[in-house]
Amino acid sequence: MSEALPQHLHSAAYFGEQRDFWWNHDYVALLARRLALDAVIDALDVGCGVGHWGRVLLPHMPRATLIGVDRERAWVAEAAARAAPFAPRATYRVGDASALPFDDASFDLVTCQTVLIHVPDVPAVLREMMRVLRPGGLLLAAEPNNLADAMNVGSARHLAPVDDRLAVVRLQMVCERGKIALGEGDNSVGEVLPGLVAAAGFAEVTCWLSDRAQMLVAPYAAPDQAAMRDDALTHYDNGHCIWSRDDTLRYYLAGGGLADGFERAWSLARDAQRADVEALRAGTYHTAGGGVQHVVAARRPQR
């Protein structure tokens, strides 16, 4: 990510180099064949950030032009810069997922990646996506179940005391509930997304899982492993444990956590993170890796 980009903007902590390795290219090629992405002419990437997802899909949509929208002007500018190899097929503009600045029935494909986890009203955004889709057009959403990832801890904590591991999972669960209560999104919305898509009126709802494992084994020399290691170290050094301490406290209290219990919960989470980081720095950390990333596809009905 460009050093000039403001780090306080939404999702800045997750736009590092590791995001370039979220998908296996042969898996995306398989999705493209299943969904006939080569037939897409007009595509919209909602909540595009700095354009990672659009750049993953564009090689599989040889006839398509893609417009990315994001509420952050800085991300829009960065996405445009990074998409230069695809110019003029990829353009970016400021826009909000809840009120897309496009006419009805404008696109063959409307897509997003880890966007619905941040919106307060997923059904409303899905209806807006349907509005700008043409009849028969494709919705493609890649959204995680982040709570499931809390149990995937790697070698440093694989045999840690049961209560310590569960305390970290509990902290994340309470905070996810608090994030929902504050209207800032559901970090594990992927778990229920197919049903939400069906309830919004879409047809032919289908769901798959990404096959990307995100393995880490020393010496972490491959580009993807080096990026994941560096990302973990940066998060720790910046005091970022899923969220910043301030955001974690906000979510914890909003999720029903008690103020006098937060310091212990935060300390346990940071201790767990420290164990991973120390093992990474020593070259002893290893994990099969992987998170639960759902890929949900559906069609706007023809009538």
C-alpha positions in Angstrom: 0.0 0.0 0.0 1.2 3.5 -0.8 3.0 5.2 2.2 0.9 8.3 1.3 -2.4 6.7 2.1 -3.9 7.7 5.4 -3.7 4.9 7.9 -6.8 6.0 9.8 -9.2 5.3 6.9 -11.6 2.3 6.9 -9.9 -1.1 6.5 -6.4 0.4 6.1 -4.9 -2.3 8.3 -6.0 -5.0 5.9 -4.7 -3.5 2.6 -1.2 -4.8 3.0 0.7 -7.1 0.6 -0.8 -10.2 2.1 -4.2 -9.4 0.5 -2.6 -10.0 -2.9 -2.4 -13.7 -2.0 -6.0 -14.3 -0.8 -7.0 -16.4 -3.8 -5.5 -19.3 -5.8 -5.6 -18.3 -9.4 -6.7 -21.8 -10.6 -9.6 -21.7 -8.1 -10.7 -18.3 -9.5 -10.5 -19.8 -13.0 -12.7 -22.6 -11.9 -15.3 -20.1 -10.5 -15.1 -18.2 -13.7 -16.0 -21.3 -15.7 -18.8 -22.2 -13.4 -20.3 -18.8 -13.6 -19.5 -18.0 -17.2 -17.6 -14.8 -16.3 -16.2 -14.6 -19.8 -19.7 -13.5 -20.9 -19.8 -10.5 -18.6 -19.7 -7.1 -20.3 -20.5 -4.6 -17.5 -19.2 -5.3 -13.9 -19.5 -3.4 -10.7 -17.2 -3.9 -7.7 -18.9 -2.6 -4.6 -16.7 -1.4 -1.7 -13.7 -1.9 -3.9 -11.1 -0.6 -1.5 -7.8 -0.3 -3.4 -9.1 -2.7 -6.1 -7.7 -6.1 -5.1 -10.9 -8.1 -5.9 -11.5 -6.4 -9.3 -7.9 -7.2 -10.3 -8.4 -10.8 -9.4 -11.5 -11.1 -11.5 -10.6 -9.0 -14.6 -8.3 -11.6 -16.2 -11.3 -13.9 -16.3 -13.6 -11.4 -17.9 -11.9 -10.6 -21.2 -14.8 -8.6 -22.6 -15.8 -6.7 -19.5 -15.3 -3.2 -18.3 -15.4 -2.9 -14.5 -16.3 0.1 -12.3 -15.3 0.1 -8.7 -17.0 2.2 -6.1 -15.8 3.0 -2.5 -16.8 5.6 0.0 -13.1 6.6 0.6 -11.7 8.9 -2.0 -8.1 7.9 -1.1 -8.9 4.2 -1.8 -10.5 5.2 -5.2 -7.4 7.0 -6.2 -5.1 4.2 -5.2 -7.3 1.6 -6.9 -7.2 3.5 -10.2 -3.4 3.7 -9.9 -3.0 0.0 -9.3 -5.3 -0.9 -12.1 -3.2 0.9 -14.7 -2.4 -2.4 -16.4 -6.1 -2.9 -17.1 -6.8 0.6 -18.3 -9.2 1.6 -19.8 -11.2 -1.5 -18.7 -11.2 -0.6 -15.0 -12.3 2.7 -13.6 -13.1 3.8 -10.0 -15.3 6.4 -8.4 -16.6 7.4 -5.0 -19.9 5.7 -4.1 -21.8 4.2 -1.2 -23.0 0.6 -1.1 -26.4 1.6 0.3 -27.1 4.1 -2.5 -25.2 3.1 -5.6 -24.9 5.9 -8.1 -26.1 4.0 -11.1 -29.4 3.5 -13.0 -31.5 0.4 -12.6 -30.4 -2.7 -14.6 -26.9 -1.3 -15.4 -24.7 -4.3 -14.9 -24.3 -8.0 -15.8 -22.2 -8.6 -12.7 -22.3 -7.0 -9.2 -19.6 -8.2 -6.9 -17.9 -7.5 -3.5 -15.2 -8.9 -1.3 -15.3 -8.6 2.5 -17.6 -5.6 2.2 -20.9 -6.9 3.6 -19.1 -7.6 7.0 -18.9 -3.8 7.4 -22.4 -2.6 6.5 -25.1 -2.1 9.1 -28.0 -3.4 6.9 -26.9 -6.3 4.6 -30.4 -6.9 3.2 -30.7 -3.2 2.1 -27.3 -3.4 0.4 -28.3 -6.7 -1.3 -31.5 -5.0 -2.6 -29.5 -2.2 -3.9 -27.2 -4.6 -5.7 -30.2 -6.3 -7.2 -31.6 -2.9 -8.4 -28.5 -2.2 -10.5 -28.3 -5.7 -11.9 -29.9 -6.6 -15.2 -32.5 -9.4 -15.1 -30.5 -12.6 -15.1 -27.5 -10.8 -13.9 -25.0 -12.3 -11.5 -24.3 -11.4 -7.9 -21.0 -12.7 -6.6 -20.0 -12.0 -3.0 -17.0 -13.2 -1.1 -17.5 -12.9 2.7 -15.9 -14.6 5.6 -16.8 -16.2 8.9 -14.1 -14.5 10.9 -15.1 -16.1 14.2 -14.3 -19.6 12.8 -10.7 -18.3 12.2 -10.3 -17.6 15.9 -9.9 -21.4 16.4 -7.1 -21.7 13.8 -4.1 -20.7 15.9 -1.0 -22.5 14.6 1.8 -24.2 16.4 2.6 -21.7 19.1 -0.8 -22.1 20.8 -2.0 -25.4 19.5 -1.7 -27.0 22.9 -2.3 -23.9 25.0 -4.6 -24.3 28.0 -8.2 -24.8 26.9 -9.4 -21.8 29.0 -6.9 -19.5 27.5 -7.8 -20.4 24.0 -11.5 -20.1 24.7 -11.1 -16.7 26.4 -9.7 -15.3 23.1 -12.5 -16.8 21.1 -15.0 -15.4 23.7 -13.5 -11.9 23.4 -13.8 -12.0 19.6 -17.4 -13.3 19.8 -18.5 -10.6 22.3 -16.8 -7.9 20.1 -18.5 -9.2 17.0 -21.8 -8.9 18.7 -20.9 -5.4 19.8 -20.0 -4.4 16.3 -23.4 -5.6 15.1 -25.1 -3.7 18.0 -23.3 -0.5 17.0 -24.4 -0.8 13.4 -20.8 -1.4 12.1 -21.4 -4.8 10.5 -21.2 -8.5 11.2 -17.7 -9.9 10.9 -19.0 -13.4 10.4 -21.9 -12.6 8.0 -20.6 -15.2 5.5 -22.1 -17.9 7.7 -25.6 -16.7 7.0 -25.2 -14.9 3.7 -26.8 -17.5 1.3 -30.1 -17.2 3.3 -29.9 -13.4 3.3 -29.3 -13.4 -0.5 -32.3 -15.7 -1.0 -34.5 -13.6 1.3 -33.6 -10.5 -0.8 -35.2 -12.1 -3.8 -32.3 -13.6 -5.7 -32.6 -16.9 -7.5 -30.2 -19.8 -8.1 -28.3 -19.2 -4.9 -25.1 -21.2 -4.7 -22.2 -21.2 -2.2 -18.6 -22.5 -2.2 -15.5 -22.1 0.0 -12.2 -20.7 -1.1 -9.5 -23.3 -1.2 -6.7 -21.0 -0.1 -5.0 -22.4 2.9 -2.4 -19.6 3.8 0.2 -22.1 5.1 3.2 -20.8 7.0 6.3 -22.9 7.4 9.8 -21.6 8.0 11.8 -20.0 6.5 8.7 -18.2 5.1 10.6 -17.5 1.9 7.8 -17.7 -0.6 6.3 -14.3 -1.4 2.9 -15.2 0.1 4.4 -16.5 3.3 6.7 -13.5 3.7 3.8 -11.1 3.2 1.7 -13.0 5.8 4.5 -13.1 8.3 5.2 -9.4 7.8 1.5 -8.5 8.2 1.3 -10.4 11.5 4.4 -8.7 12.8 3.1 -5.3 11.7 -0.3 -5.8 13.4 1.4 -6.8 16.6 3.9 -3.9 16.6 1.0 -1.5 15.9 -1.0 -2.8 18.9 -3.6 -4.1 16.5 -5.3 -7.4 17.7 -8.1 -8.0 15.2 -9.0 -4.4 15.9 -7.2 -1.5 17.7 -7.5 -1.5 21.5 -9.9 1.4 21.4 -12.2 -0.3 18.9 -12.0 -3.6 20.7 -13.1 -1.9 24.0 -16.0 -0.2 22.1 -17.2 -3.4 20.7 -16.7 -5.4 23.9 -18.8 -3.1 25.9 -21.5 -2.8 23.2 -21.6 -6.6 23.0 -22.4 -7.0 26.7 -18.8 -7.4 28.1 -18.2 -5.9 31.5 -15.7 -3.0 31.9 -13.8 -4.7 34.7 -13.3 -7.8 32.6 -11.9 -6.1 29.5 -8.3 -5.7 30.7 -7.9 -9.4 31.4 -9.5 -10.3 28.1 -7.3 -7.9 26.2 -4.2 -9.0 28.0 -4.9 -12.7 27.2 -5.5 -11.8 23.5 -2.2 -9.8 23.3 -0.3 -12.6 25.1 -1.6 -15.1 22.6 -0.6 -12.8 19.7 2.8 -12.3 21.3 3.4 -16.0 21.4 2.7 -16.3 17.7 4.9 -13.3 16.9 7.8 -14.6 19.0 7.6 -17.9 17.3 7.5 -16.2 13.9 10.6 -14.2 14.7 12.4 -17.3 15.9 11.4 -19.2 12.8 9.6 -21.9 14.8 6.0 -21.0 14.0 4.1 -23.1 11.5 0.4 -23.6 10.5 -1.7 -25.1 7.8 -3.5 -21.7 7.9 -6.7 -20.8 6.1 -9.9 -19.1 7.0 -13.5 -19.7 6.2 -14.2 -17.5 3.1 -17.6 -18.1 1.6 -18.2 -17.4 -2.1 -21.9 -16.8 -2.7 -23.4 -16.5 -6.2 -26.9 -15.9 -7.3 -29.0 -14.4 -10.1 -31.5 -11.6 -10.4 -34.7 -13.2 -11.6 -35.6 -12.7 -15.2 -39.0 -11.3 -14.1 
